[in-house]
Amino acid sequence: MIERFVDVSRPDGTMTTFVVHPDENGPHPVVLFLMDAPGMREEIRMMCRRVASAGYYVMSPQLYYRDTDHFNVFETGDRDRMFTLMSNLSNQMATDDAGALIELAGDDAAADATKVGVAGYCMSGPFTIMIAAAFPQVKAAASIHGVALVTEAEDSPHKHLHRTQAEIYVAAAETDSYAPPEMLDAFEAAATEASANVRVEWYPGTEHGFSYAERPVYDRDASERHWERIQSLFRRNLS
């Protein structure tokens, strides 16, 4: 495996991005792997390596770069700061950042930027939908215990499902105050109305954050199922 950090120049700062991909048999389809609210950390990079080992060119940006060079709530314990950073990041900002990453991948012979997948967790769940709506080369998007999929705002992801042909997978924890059943029901209804290719799957007995091995709420069986679903999603649409 080849891995490195790339500093991507953006209008609002420098977006440090972790890139990992196999060293042979490229070019590889691109996967944007988006961090959750606690921030960029080694746990995220380990997850990126797992995706890359299946034959993908994985890019994972530090999305809080507009405010800070580094943040990891598990190091600082500063949840107030975490929520401030999260609230400073919009769907449009994340979409613009994704565009810059796709463009960058297009200049790398190891990457096939005509086939792009995106996976986002928690805070980044809605970003995946908006990125899929913005870029036709995004063929697959996964939101894992994602928040804010349905809001009153004009940039609510459910209002943009009609703009994408991507296959979308949504993994929902059974107990999740950030993504309650009524929100997921409304998202499914919007997907049906938009004739979007969307699957919402409930994970019984789980809580928000179940996919992360270093969390107290980690559920191994559920997490392994989410990995199976993501890999199947990407294999169907990016291979």
RODO-2510 file (C-alpha; in nm, 4 decimals, decimal comma):
residues 239
     n   res          X          Y          Z
     1     m     0,0000     0,0000     0,0000
     2     i     0,1086     0,3553    -0,0714
     3     e     0,0051     0,6321     0,1662
     4     r     0,0894     0,9955     0,2098
     5     f    -0,0453     1,3301     0,3263
     6     v    -0,1255     1,5922     0,0633
     7     d    -0,1769     1,9621     0,1369
     8     v    -0,4574     2,0844    -0,0872
     9     s    -0,4662     2,4604    -0,1345
    10     r    -0,8173     2,5987    -0,0924
    11     p    -0,9537     2,9568    -0,0879
    12     d    -1,0043     2,9339     0,2901
    13     g    -0,6842     2,7547     0,3861
    14     t    -0,4879     2,4352     0,3374
    15     m    -0,6816     2,1083     0,3516
    16     t    -0,4478     1,8318     0,4667
    17     t    -0,5671     1,5061     0,3122
    18     f    -0,4663     1,1479     0,3850
    19     v    -0,4304     0,9457     0,0637
    20     v    -0,3892     0,5678     0,0531
    21     h    -0,4120     0,3204    -0,2351
    22     p    -0,2672    -0,0114    -0,3585
    23     d     0,0732     0,0093    -0,5212
    24     e    -0,0229    -0,2114    -0,8174
    25     n    -0,2967    -0,2723    -1,0738
    26     g    -0,4146     0,0877    -1,0982
    27     p    -0,5681     0,3172    -1,1826
    28     h    -0,8065     0,2674    -0,8927
    29     p    -1,1560     0,4128    -0,8484
    30     v    -1,1612     0,7036    -0,6063
    31     v    -1,3297     0,6904    -0,2665
    32     l    -1,3739     1,0026    -0,0553
    33     f    -1,3806     0,8920     0,3078
    34     l    -1,5169     1,1694     0,5282
    35     m    -1,4469     1,2053     0,8988
    36     d    -1,7044     1,2376     1,1739
    37     a    -1,7419     1,5284     1,4171
    38     p    -1,4713     1,4164     1,6657
    39     g    -1,2095     1,4981     1,4022
    40     m    -0,9315     1,3440     1,1999
    41     r    -0,7388     1,0720     1,3838
    42     e    -0,5575     0,7426     1,3344
    43     e    -0,8818     0,5471     1,3701
    44     i    -1,0123     0,7183     1,0546
    45     r    -0,6903     0,6452     0,8693
    46     m    -0,7119     0,2772     0,9652
    47     m    -1,0626     0,2662     0,8193
    48     c    -0,9306     0,4284     0,5011
    49     r    -0,6651     0,1590     0,4733
    50     r    -0,9334    -0,1079     0,5004
    51     v    -1,1233     0,0438     0,2076
    52     a    -0,8082     0,0960     0,0026
    53     s    -0,7016    -0,2659     0,0475
    54     a    -1,0041    -0,3672    -0,1618
    55     g    -0,8625    -0,1775    -0,4588
    56     y    -0,9532     0,1891    -0,4129
    57     y    -0,7752     0,5228    -0,4160
    58     v    -0,8940     0,6663    -0,0849
    59     m    -0,8800     1,0340     0,0105
    60     s    -0,9705     1,1545     0,3593
    61     p    -0,9535     1,5307     0,4232
    62     q    -0,9238     1,7156     0,7523
    63     l    -1,2512     1,9023     0,7051
    64     y    -1,1997     2,1485     0,9909
    65     y    -0,9026     2,3105     0,8153
    66     r    -1,0771     2,6467     0,7897
    67     d    -1,0611     2,6792     1,1681
    68     t    -0,7728     2,4604     1,2833
    69     d    -0,4817     2,2509     1,1621
    70     h    -0,5731     1,9642     1,3932
    71     f    -0,8597     1,8607     1,6171
    72     n    -0,9360     1,5326     1,7898
    73     v    -1,1950     1,5474     2,0661
    74     f    -1,0614     1,2232     2,2121
    75     e    -0,7347     1,4048     2,2820
    76     t    -0,8832     1,7258     2,4185
    77     g    -1,2196     1,6226     2,5617
    78     d    -1,3503     1,9594     2,4398
    79     r    -1,6963     1,8724     2,3112
    80     d    -1,8019     2,2383     2,2994
    81     r    -1,5194     2,3040     2,0550
    82     m    -1,6255     2,0008     1,8541
    83     f    -1,9801     2,1282     1,8146
    84     t    -1,8519     2,4748     1,7211
    85     l    -1,6272     2,3319     1,4504
    86     m    -1,9063     2,1109     1,3231
    87     s    -2,1522     2,4003     1,3038
    88     n    -1,8983     2,6079     1,1090
    89     l    -1,8921     2,3481     0,8317
    90     s    -2,1713     2,3570     0,5746
    91     n    -2,2946     2,1135     0,3107
    92     q    -2,1698     2,3515     0,0417
    93     m    -1,8239     2,3757     0,1961
    94     a    -1,7918     1,9980     0,2073
    95     t    -1,9175     1,9720    -0,1503
    96     d    -1,6666     2,2293    -0,2717
    97     d    -1,3883     2,0453    -0,0903
    98     a    -1,4955     1,7188    -0,2531
    99     g    -1,4745     1,8833    -0,5941
   100     a    -1,1176     1,9890    -0,5237
   101     l    -1,0261     1,6336    -0,4220
   102     i    -1,1842     1,4809    -0,7315
   103     e    -0,9931     1,7289    -0,9470
   104     l    -0,6690     1,6456    -0,7673
   105     a    -0,7252     1,2717    -0,8129
   106     g    -0,7783     1,3313    -1,1827
   107     d    -0,4137     1,4362    -1,2093
   108     d    -0,2812     1,1174    -1,0476
   109     a    -0,2139     0,8208    -1,2748
   110     a    -0,2933     0,5873    -0,9834
   111     a    -0,6519     0,7153    -0,9640
   112     d    -0,9557     0,6754    -1,1879
   113     a    -1,1532     0,9882    -1,1060
   114     t    -1,4307     0,8998    -1,3505
   115     k    -1,5601     0,6540    -1,0900
   116     v    -1,6025     0,8011    -0,7434
   117     g    -1,7586     0,6718    -0,4255
   118     v    -1,8076     0,8613    -0,1025
   119     a    -1,8606     0,7448     0,2543
   120     g    -1,9458     0,9703     0,5461
   121     y    -2,0097     0,9080     0,9130
   122     c    -2,2268     1,1018     1,1567
   123     m    -2,1683     1,4693     1,0705
   124     s    -2,0559     1,3755     0,7193
   125     g    -2,3583     1,1627     0,6350
   126     p    -2,5436     1,4516     0,4709
   127     f    -2,2287     1,5581     0,2883
   128     t    -2,2261     1,2301     0,0957
   129     i    -2,5725     1,2944    -0,0464
   130     m    -2,4899     1,6500    -0,1483
   131     i    -2,1614     1,5420    -0,3083
   132     a    -2,3426     1,2715    -0,5051
   133     a    -2,5930     1,5328    -0,6214
   134     a    -2,3199     1,7725    -0,7307
   135     f    -2,0872     1,5444    -0,9268
   136     p    -2,2066     1,2931    -1,1900
   137     q    -1,8853     1,0917    -1,1541
   138     v    -1,9989     0,9992    -0,8021
   139     k    -2,1640     0,6621    -0,8568
   140     a    -2,2116     0,5496    -0,4955
   141     a    -2,2613     0,7198    -0,1597
   142     a    -2,2873     0,5777     0,1913
   143     s    -2,4139     0,7577     0,4998
   144     i    -2,3340     0,5695     0,8208
   145     h    -2,5360     0,6817     1,1238
   146     g    -2,5555     1,0140     0,9415
   147     v    -2,7291     1,3193     1,0869
   148     a    -2,9333     1,6018     0,9310
   149     l    -3,0485     1,4084     0,6253
   150     v    -3,3800     1,5917     0,6471
   151     t    -3,3985     1,9546     0,7602
   152     e    -3,6003     2,2649     0,6771
   153     a    -3,3040     2,4244     0,4978
   154     e    -3,2860     2,4536     0,1199
   155     d    -2,9664     2,2495     0,1209
   156     s    -3,1264     1,9605     0,3058
   157     p    -3,0024     1,6398     0,1406
   158     h    -3,3507     1,4979     0,0940
   159     k    -3,4367     1,7909    -0,1324
   160     h    -3,1518     1,7063    -0,3704
   161     l    -3,1999     1,3349    -0,4244
   162     h    -3,3501     1,3988    -0,7669
   163     r    -3,0153     1,5403    -0,8832
   164     t    -2,8177     1,2170    -0,8610
   165     q    -2,8099     0,8794    -1,0302
   166     a    -2,5788     0,7385    -0,7641
   167     e    -2,6736     0,4383    -0,5553
   168     i    -2,7141     0,5564    -0,1964
   169     y    -2,6909     0,3443     0,1160
   170     v    -2,7952     0,4695     0,4597
   171     a    -2,7088     0,2749     0,7738
   172     a    -2,9239     0,3763     1,0712
   173     a    -2,8652     0,2948     1,4369
   174     e    -3,1710     0,1774     1,6277
   175     t    -3,1051     0,4268     1,9081
   176     d    -2,9864     0,7601     1,7752
   177     s    -3,1109     1,0952     1,9014
   178     y    -2,9194     1,2646     1,6176
   179     a    -3,1001     1,0575     1,3523
   180     p    -3,4424     0,9558     1,4867
   181     p    -3,6781     0,7195     1,3015
   182     e    -3,9023     1,0001     1,1821
   183     m    -3,6090     1,1619     1,0015
   184     l    -3,5172     0,8375     0,8262
   185     d    -3,8829     0,7783     0,7344
   186     a    -3,8998     1,1239     0,5779
   187     f    -3,5761     1,0592     0,3902
   188     e    -3,7110     0,7327     0,2502
   189     a    -4,0311     0,9055     0,1445
   190     a    -3,8316     1,1763    -0,0337
   191     a    -3,6235     0,9100    -0,2082
   192     t    -3,9370     0,7366    -0,3329
   193     e    -4,0777     1,0649    -0,4611
   194     a    -3,7492     1,1456    -0,6383
   195     s    -3,7177     0,7921    -0,7812
   196     a    -3,3726     0,7818    -0,6245
   197     n    -3,1789     0,4590    -0,5782
   198     v    -3,1721     0,4611    -0,1974
   199     r    -3,1608     0,1872     0,0632
   200     v    -3,2096     0,2648     0,4324
   201     e    -3,1112    -0,0206     0,6617
   202     w    -3,1737    -0,0310     1,0350
   203     y    -2,9188    -0,1880     1,2682
   204     p    -3,1082    -0,3378     1,5642
   205     g    -2,9585    -0,2997     1,9103
   206     t    -2,7078    -0,0343     1,8055
   207     e    -2,6410     0,3244     1,9081
   208     h    -2,5006     0,6266     1,7266
   209     g    -2,1355     0,5557     1,6457
   210     f    -2,1630     0,1764     1,6473
   211     s    -1,9216     0,1351     1,3551
   212     y    -1,6160     0,2750     1,5365
   213     a    -1,4043     0,0091     1,7053
   214     e    -1,2630     0,2562     1,9587
   215     r    -1,6025     0,3752     2,0845
   216     p    -1,7802     0,2358     2,3912
   217     v    -2,0916     0,1832     2,1744
   218     y    -1,8992    -0,0270     1,9204
   219     d    -2,0972    -0,3258     1,7985
   220     r    -1,8677    -0,5672     1,6190
   221     d    -2,1346    -0,7593     1,4307
   222     a    -2,3105    -0,4439     1,3164
   223     s    -1,9843    -0,2776     1,2220
   224     e    -1,8756    -0,5742     1,0135
   225     r    -2,2141    -0,5696     0,8413
   226     h    -2,1685    -0,2021     0,7550
   227     w    -1,8272    -0,2853     0,6057
   228     e    -1,9845    -0,5578     0,3959
   229     r    -2,2515    -0,3176     0,2725
   230     i    -2,0004    -0,0463     0,1834
   231     q    -1,7720    -0,2815    -0,0035
   232     s    -2,0654    -0,4306    -0,1947
   233     l    -2,1929    -0,0832    -0,2790
   234     f    -1,8581     0,0244    -0,4174
   235     r    -1,7976    -0,3031    -0,5998
   236     r    -2,1329    -0,2779    -0,7790
   237     n    -2,0857     0,0804    -0,8858
   238     l    -1,7142     0,1468    -0,9169
   239     s    -1,5646    -0,1777    -1,0462
***
